[in-house]
Amino acid sequence: MRVQNYQQVCYRTEQRDEGVVLTNVKTGEKGISFGCTLEGETVQVRLENGELDSWERRECSEMIH
């Protein structure tokens, strides 16, 4: 995901308490964002099976409904 998209996802996640549905382009996993680490450019996600993970910005793609 591009830096601008990453910043928008993080804004929506952290400022609006809005979970954004993301896909990991490497693994195909889907998750919902619940936090960001701006320094490391990662997004914390809750996977479909309930587990938590952290994905790098470059691994993420926002799912468009």
N, C-alpha and C positions, 0 to 999 in steps of 0.2 A: 504494500500500500504506500502511496506517496505521502510525503511529510504533511501536506495540507489535509489529506484525508485522515491521517493519524491524529492530527490536532483536533479535527472536528469530532472524531470518535471519542477522544479523551474528554473534550469539552462536554459532549452529550452525556457521557458516562459519569463524570465527576461533578459537573455543575448542575445537571438536570436530573440526576439519578435515573438515567435512561439506559437500560441494558441494550447494547447494540449487538445484533446477530452477526457473527464473523465466521469465516471459513479459513482453515489453515491450508494454504495452497500446496504445502509439501505433503501433508498427511491426509487431507480431505476431511479432517474432523471439523465439527461445527461446535461453536460455543457462544456464550453470551458474556459480553464484557462486564466487569464489575470494578475495574481499576486500571490505572496506567502508571508506569514508571517513566517519566519524561527523560531522565538522565540516560537510561539504558534503552529508550525507545521500545518498551515492551508493553503489552496489554495483558492484564490478568483476566482469564476467562473461566467460566463454569461450563464444563463439557456436558453433553447430552446425558451421560451416565452419572452426572453429579460430581465428578472429580474436578479439582481445580488445576489449572495449568497457566503457564506464562508463555506468550508467543512474542517473537520479535516482530517489529513493524513490517519488515520485508516479507514475513510469512503470512500476513493477514490480508484478507479481502473481505469487504463488507458485503453481506448478502442483501441483495435488492429484492424486496417483496413484490 
